[in-house]
Amino acid sequence: MKKRLSVLCFSLAALMVLPLSACGESNSSGTGNNRFTGDLESERGAVIKVMDNGTAIEKGITEDLLAAFNEEYAEYGISAVDANMDSTDLAQDGPYGYGPDVLFGANDALMPYAADKHILPLPIDQLDCYDDIDANAWAAYEQSVDGVEYTFGIPVLVQAPVLYYNKSVLPENWQNEWDDDKDGTPDMVQYMNDLYAFSVQRKESSGGKQFGVMASYVGAYNIVGFLYTYGGYTFGANNTDPSDIGHSAGNAEKGAYTLRQLASAMDERCVDESLGLVAYDNLGDGTFFATISTPDVYSLFIDSLVDHGMSQQEAEANLGVASIPALPVSGDLTDASQGYLESKTMGGINGWAISSYTKYPNTCLAFIEFASNYEMVKNRCEILGSVSARTDVAADTGGLSMIVNENLERGNIIIQPSIKAVEQIWTPLSSLFTDIAKDPYRGASEQKYTTLPKLKSALENCDQQIYNAIFTLS
């Protein structure tokens, strides 16, 4: 690493003739790529503040990362310390010297800083990790500023909803009755129609005490992909144009209808904010066969299985993880006659970015490159149970990491918008989804979403609410 960096300073210096200085014109500190010279000697004595994810700090990942970096770069007289901050508004904190030098966060949290030049564009093609990260992950940190396309972060982790399931709950005869294609995988974790049928059967046979799938309709992140699968989208122009809102586009109402059907096989806890916490325990004790959540909570499901009597080895063998099951072309979970569509999901990319207000850009660049190397990313993923954005780490890890990375590569993960307007989508979507989930539990005369046209109209109204929140009411 040290030897390569000393050579890198020349290539970086050559690279900086690109016209990026405009990114610093509005900040007294200057914020262009021209600030990266690769010269660490000129920053001897630098101490940079690093704001990492709270869970990484809690698990000791951050402490180990800082210690490893400080040891690796001791000869340059530079070091990194914990910023001791849970959060920051860099636009407010940075100009006064209160913000961190380096930030770790999700693309939708970091990238709104890019448009106003609060984080630095990076010379990504000069980094060791460049070729080991999928283009779809890099795209989450790309943005045009002053008419020029830049990349503002290094992707580290991939987030996207997956299906967790308890294999010990599978029927004893599942190979005969729930594996029609005889591929050795239960149909209910491959096809949503089968998961729905299994859920209905399990709920009815237990008198409403046990369930197939139970998922939260609060928050929208985990289930908005049902709309994407049938042609819906959040913003136009690859999620960069908030004037074009498309959750109702295409045949998105079919996705809403599948959500309504699934809710009928659950119970009204699917609209309870506490379900996210209950799901760990109920999947562990077998009350739920399956639920939808993100890769970073894998270890919590393992812990729950252990708490309910399994050994660590048994828990790891019995916790299944799969892509969200394929949805029927018809949009009807009782009709598979037209075949299936691969499910799409919303996703996010967590990564490292550098504050425009740092006094030590070269030290910061050295740090985020070090933090993004194979060993550091692998360690983070192993401890958190997260999915690496580095394809080499994902390939070596296998399992959940490969499932998510393959979906990313296939275009089945739609990275959430990296613009500030995304803040306005959550409340309207969550309100609509929870109202749809309540519909099967209303009296027949009170039900609102019994037909596709009614669902289409509801989605169009939701899009209008989002538009108003972004443009009319702001």
Helices and strands as residue ranges (DSSP letters): H 2-15, G 21-24, G 33-35, G 41-43, E 47-51, H 54-58, H 61-72, G 74-76, E 79-82, H 90-93, G 94-96, E 102-106, H 107-110, H 112-115, G 124-126, G 130-132, H 135-138, G 139-141, E 142-145, E 148-151, E 154-159, E 162-166, G 167-169, H 174-177, G 187-189, H 192-205, E 211-213, H 225-229, E 233-235, H 236-239, E 241-246, H 252-264, G 268-271, H 275-284, E 288-293, G 295-297, H 298-307, H 312-318, E 319-322, E 327-328, E 340-341, E 345-354, H 361-371, H 374-384, E 387-388, H 391-397, H 400-409, E 413-415, G 420-424, H 426-438, G 439-441, G 444-446, H 452-467, I 468-472
